[in-house]
């Protein structure tokens, strides 16, 4: 199948020499081609360039993109989108002034979602998640990482991971799975959380590995959750089974989570509201991608991660949705793009890099996704008729996707 997209107003995020990630000042630059064409052959990008250079040839399908732009699909490298039920009552508690910690101590938060997942059937979790996947496709996402973490028992965690495996098998999205057994501390383990860490190490990790259910391992390394010592024990156990880390870190405090992520060569460390010069210096000498989750900071009214300081120091930054029922109930990466510009003062070019190539790196797929390059997987979208690519973050709340393509096929 050979498809031509012609008369593209502007082809955005093209690469002739593909990179795995974009760092520092380079984040303010993206390559584009105006009045362009794009050729897709089967599931890969085959060619692109100015319309004036398009050679006569046969195509199975031709799409006229006059007035429209083409961009690579978003990569959402941090979500919890397998869950049961919403948590809008806790949302009201937040409005009334209760803190995240106070809600958690009352059995809310992660514990609330864990109870619901434990009670839900695998089929119901799968059907609900498939609907959420279709929704994020409609908003331009082409790759997504999905974590467990709302099970908090070995049985329920494996149930979540099996659901993610079914999603991988049946969804056109590129999906990565992460074992997040250490997302929170069950009530029965409060005051003896080292025993729960033992459970994660001795049961969850070996079983997930035996069934081939997890690409990565994650730990919530933060104040009120798991200590650096807890985290190191679990990451070392995961490493024995080939699970590379992706760590929740420094959302609540300067927890040491960032340094732990770098020490264990984590693919990413995520949240990062509390990040100082020492943490930035540590990240500079690593392969770990700092990943900011603007939806959670917005929804919880938290301080913002120092993104400009990170980029000025030479770091790359990724941005993802944190799609979950408690602190970021949206997987809309167009909204993340807008948050990046409005709340974190990123330029549109920086925000595009953060939500495509760098977020692709943060989930281990930037070799094949995150930009438009010959040989990469053809995950992309055509916009509605918009004046400039800067309009994408500017017009927040408006869906700018006209047609989405995954694996070279129109969705």
C-alpha positions in Angstrom: 0.0 0.0 0.0 1.5 3.3 -1.1 -0.1 6.5 0.1 0.7 10.1 -1.0 -0.2 13.1 1.2 0.1 16.1 -1.1 -0.1 19.9 -0.9 0.8 19.9 2.8 0.8 23.4 4.1 3.7 22.6 6.4 5.3 19.2 7.2 6.5 19.5 10.8 9.3 17.7 12.7 11.1 16.2 9.7 14.5 14.6 10.1 17.1 13.5 7.6 19.5 12.3 10.3 17.3 11.0 13.0 18.2 11.6 16.7 17.2 9.6 19.7 16.5 12.8 21.8 16.8 16.5 21.6 18.8 18.4 24.3 19.2 21.9 25.7 19.1 24.8 23.2 18.3 22.3 20.4 14.8 21.9 21.8 14.0 25.4 20.4 14.4 24.1 16.9 12.3 21.9 14.6 12.7 21.3 10.9 9.7 21.9 8.6 9.0 21.9 4.9 6.3 24.2 3.5 4.1 23.2 0.5 5.3 19.6 1.0 4.4 16.0 0.2 4.8 12.8 2.3 4.9 9.3 1.0 3.9 6.3 3.2 4.6 2.8 2.0 2.9 0.1 4.0 3.6 1.1 7.7 6.7 3.3 7.1 7.6 6.8 6.0 9.1 6.3 2.5 9.8 9.9 1.2 9.1 13.5 1.8 10.0 16.9 0.4 8.7 20.0 -1.4 5.9 19.6 -3.8 8.1 21.0 -6.6 10.3 17.8 -6.2 7.5 15.2 -6.2 8.2 12.8 -9.1 5.4 11.2 -11.2 4.6 7.7 -9.8 1.6 5.5 -9.0 -0.1 5.6 -5.6 -2.8 3.4 -4.1 -4.2 6.4 -2.2 -3.9 10.2 -2.5 -4.9 12.7 0.1 -5.0 16.4 -0.6 -3.9 18.2 2.5 -4.4 21.8 1.2 -4.5 24.2 4.1 -3.5 21.5 6.6 -0.3 20.5 8.4 1.2 17.1 9.1 3.0 16.2 12.4 4.3 13.0 13.9 1.9 11.5 16.5 2.4 12.3 20.1 4.3 9.8 22.3 2.8 9.6 25.8 5.4 8.0 28.0 3.6 8.1 31.3 0.0 6.9 31.9 -2.1 4.8 34.3 -5.0 4.4 31.9 -6.0 0.9 33.0 -8.2 1.6 36.0 -11.8 1.0 37.2 -14.1 3.9 37.9 -13.5 7.7 38.3 -12.7 9.6 41.5 -14.6 12.8 41.1 -15.7 12.8 44.8 -12.0 13.2 45.8 -11.9 16.0 43.3 -14.5 17.7 45.4 -12.5 17.0 48.6 -9.6 18.8 46.9 -11.8 21.8 46.1 -12.7 21.8 49.8 -9.1 22.0 50.8 -8.0 18.5 51.6 -4.5 17.7 50.7 -3.3 14.7 48.6 -1.8 13.2 51.8 -5.0 13.8 53.8 -7.1 12.1 51.1 -4.7 9.1 51.0 -4.8 8.7 54.8 -8.6 8.4 54.6 -8.2 5.5 52.2 -8.6 7.6 49.1 -6.2 8.2 46.3 -4.3 5.2 45.0 -5.9 2.9 47.7 -9.4 3.8 46.3 -8.4 2.8 42.8 -6.7 -0.3 44.1 -9.9 -1.5 45.7 -11.8 -1.0 42.5 -9.3 -2.8 40.3 -9.2 -5.7 42.7 -12.9 -6.0 42.4 -13.2 -5.4 38.6 -13.0 -8.2 36.0 -10.2 -8.4 33.6 -12.7 -8.0 30.7 -14.2 -4.8 32.2 -10.7 -3.3 32.7 -9.8 -4.2 29.1 -13.0 -2.8 27.5 -12.8 0.5 29.5 -9.1 0.9 28.6 -9.8 0.3 24.9 -12.3 3.1 24.9 -9.6 5.4 26.4 -7.1 4.3 23.8 -9.5 5.2 21.0 -10.0 8.6 22.6 -6.3 9.4 22.8 -5.8 8.3 19.1 -8.5 10.9 18.2 -6.3 13.6 19.9 -3.2 12.6 18.0 -1.4 10.1 20.3 0.4 7.2 18.5 2.4 5.6 21.3 1.6 5.2 25.0 3.3 3.7 28.1 0.8 2.1 30.5 1.7 1.3 34.1 0.1 -1.2 36.5 0.1 0.1 40.1 -3.6 0.1 41.0 -3.5 -3.6 42.0 -1.4 -3.6 45.1 -1.7 -7.3 45.4 0.3 -9.8 43.2 -3.0 -11.1 41.7 -4.4 -7.7 40.9 -1.1 -6.4 39.5 -0.8 -9.3 37.2 -4.4 -8.8 36.1 -3.6 -5.2 35.1 -0.4 -6.3 33.2 -2.4 -9.0 31.4 -4.9 -6.3 30.3 -2.0 -4.2 29.0 -0.7 -7.2 27.1 -4.2 -7.6 25.4 -4.2 -3.9 24.6 -0.8 -4.4 22.9 -2.1 -7.3 20.9 -5.3 -5.6 19.8 -4.7 -1.8 19.5 -2.9 -0.1 16.6 -1.0 2.1 19.1 2.5 1.3 20.0 2.3 0.3 23.7 4.9 -0.3 26.4 4.0 -1.9 29.7 5.5 -1.0 33.1 5.2 -2.9 36.4 4.5 -0.4 39.1 3.9 -2.7 42.0 5.3 0.0 44.4 2.8 2.7 43.6 1.6 3.0 47.2 1.6 1.3 50.5 -1.5 -0.9 51.3 -3.1 -0.1 54.6 -2.1 -3.5 56.1 1.5 -2.8 55.4 1.6 0.7 57.0 4.4 0.8 59.5 6.1 -2.3 58.0 6.4 -1.3 54.4 9.7 -3.3 54.0 7.4 -6.4 54.0 5.5 -5.0 51.1 8.8 -4.3 49.3 9.6 -8.0 49.9 6.3 -8.9 48.3 7.1 -6.9 45.2 10.6 -8.4 45.0 9.7 -12.0 45.8 6.3 -12.3 44.0 5.4 -9.5 41.6 8.7 -9.1 39.8 9.4 -12.8 39.2 5.8 -13.5 38.1 5.7 -10.6 35.7 9.0 -11.7 34.3 7.9 -15.3 34.0 4.8 -14.3 31.9 6.7 -11.6 29.9 4.3 -9.0 31.1 6.5 -5.9 31.7 8.9 -3.9 29.6 9.9 -1.7 32.5 9.8 -1.4 36.3 8.7 1.7 38.2 8.7 2.8 41.8 7.1 5.8 43.5 10.3 7.1 45.2 9.1 10.1 47.2 8.3 11.5 50.6 5.4 9.5 52.1 5.9 6.6 49.6 9.0 4.5 49.1 12.5 5.4 50.3 15.6 5.4 48.2 16.6 2.2 50.0 13.3 0.6 49.2 13.6 1.7 45.6 17.1 0.4 45.2 16.1 -3.0 46.4 13.3 -3.2 43.9 15.3 -1.8 41.0 18.1 -4.3 41.6 15.5 -7.1 41.7 14.0 -5.9 38.4 17.4 -5.6 36.8 17.9 -9.4 37.3 15.0 -9.9 35.0 16.1 -7.3 32.4 13.5 -4.7 33.5 14.9 -1.2 33.0 13.6 1.4 35.5 11.3 4.4 35.0 10.9 6.2 38.3 8.3 8.5 39.9 10.4 11.0 41.7 10.4 14.3 43.5 6.8 15.1 43.2 6.4 15.8 46.9 9.9 16.7 48.0 13.6 16.5 47.3 13.5 12.8 47.9 16.7 11.5 46.3 14.6 9.9 43.6 16.4 11.6 40.8 19.8 10.6 42.0 18.5 7.0 42.4 17.1 7.1 38.8 20.5 8.1 37.4 22.4 5.6 39.6 20.3 2.8 38.1 20.3 4.1 34.5 16.5 4.7 34.5 15.1 5.5 31.1 13.2 8.4 32.6 12.4 10.0 36.0 9.0 11.6 36.1 7.1 14.4 37.9 10.1 16.4 39.2 8.3 19.3 40.8 11.1 19.4 43.4 14.3 19.7 41.3 17.3 21.7 42.3 20.8 22.4 40.9 22.2 19.2 42.3 19.5 17.1 40.6 20.0 18.9 37.3 23.7 18.4 37.4 23.2 14.7 38.2 20.8 14.3 35.2 23.3 16.1 32.9 25.7 13.1 33.1 23.1 10.4 32.4 20.9 8.8 29.8 17.8 9.4 31.9 15.1 11.7 30.4 13.5 14.1 32.9 9.8 13.9 32.2 7.3 16.5 33.4 3.6 15.8 33.9 1.8 19.1 33.5 -1.7 17.7 33.8 -1.0 16.4 37.4 0.6 19.7 38.5 -2.4 21.6 37.0 -5.0 19.3 38.6 -3.4 19.2 42.0 -2.4 22.9 41.9 1.3 22.1 42.5 4.4 24.0 41.9 5.9 23.6 38.4 9.1 21.7 37.7 11.9 24.1 36.7 11.8 23.2 33.0 13.6 26.3 31.8 16.5 25.7 34.2 16.8 22.2 32.9 16.9 23.2 29.3 19.3 26.1 30.0 21.6 23.6 31.7 21.6 21.5 28.5 19.0 18.9 29.4 16.3 17.5 27.2 12.8 17.5 28.7 9.9 15.2 27.9 6.2 15.9 28.7 3.5 13.4 29.1 -0.1 13.2 30.3 0.0 11.0 33.5 -3.5 9.9 32.4 -5.1 8.5 35.6 -8.4 8.8 37.6 -7.0 10.7 40.6 -4.6 13.4 39.6 -4.7 13.8 35.8 -8.0 12.4 34.3 -7.1 13.3 30.8 -4.9 11.7 28.1 -5.2 14.7 25.7 -1.6 15.4 24.6 -2.7 18.5 22.8 -3.6 19.9 26.2 -0.2 18.9 27.5 1.3 20.8 24.6 -0.7 23.9 25.7 0.3 23.5 29.3 3.9 23.3 28.3 3.7 26.7 26.7 1.3 28.5 29.1 2.5 27.1 32.5 6.1 26.2 31.8 6.8 29.1 29.3 8.2 26.7 26.7 8.3 27.8 23.1 6.0 25.9 20.7 9.1 24.2 19.2 10.3 23.1 22.6 6.9 21.8 23.5 6.6 19.8 20.3 10.0 18.2 20.9 9.0 17.5 24.5 5.8 15.6 23.4 7.2 13.7 20.4 10.8 12.8 20.1 11.8 13.2 23.8 8.7 11.5 25.1 9.4 8.8 22.6 12.9 8.5 24.1 11.4 8.3 27.6 9.5 5.2 26.6 12.2 3.6 24.5 10.6 4.1 21.0 12.4 7.1 19.6 14.3 4.9 17.1 11.0 4.3 15.3 8.7 7.1 16.4 8.6 10.8 17.5 9.6 12.4 14.2 9.0 12.1 10.4 12.0 10.3 8.9 12.4 7.8 6.2 12.2 4.3 7.6 10.4 5.3 10.8 6.9 4.0 11.6 4.2 6.0 9.9 2.4 7.4 13.0 1.2 10.9 12.2 -1.8 13.2 12.0 -3.2 15.8 9.6 -4.5 18.9 11.3 -7.6 20.8 10.6 -7.0 24.0 8.5 -4.8 26.0 10.9 -2.7 29.1 10.2 0.6 28.1 11.8 2.0 25.2 13.9 2.1 27.7 16.8 -1.7 27.6 16.7 -1.5 24.0 18.1 -0.7 25.0 21.7 -2.4 28.4 21.4 -5.9 27.0 20.7 -6.2 24.9 23.9 -9.3 22.8 24.2 -9.9 22.6 20.5 -9.1 19.3 18.8 -6.9 20.2 15.8 -6.6 16.6 14.5 -8.4 16.0 11.2 -7.1 12.6 10.3 -4.9 10.3 12.4 -2.7 7.5 10.9 -1.1 4.7 12.8 1.2 2.1 11.2 0.4 3.8 7.9 -3.3 3.3 8.1 -6.0 5.9 8.6 -7.9 5.5 11.8 
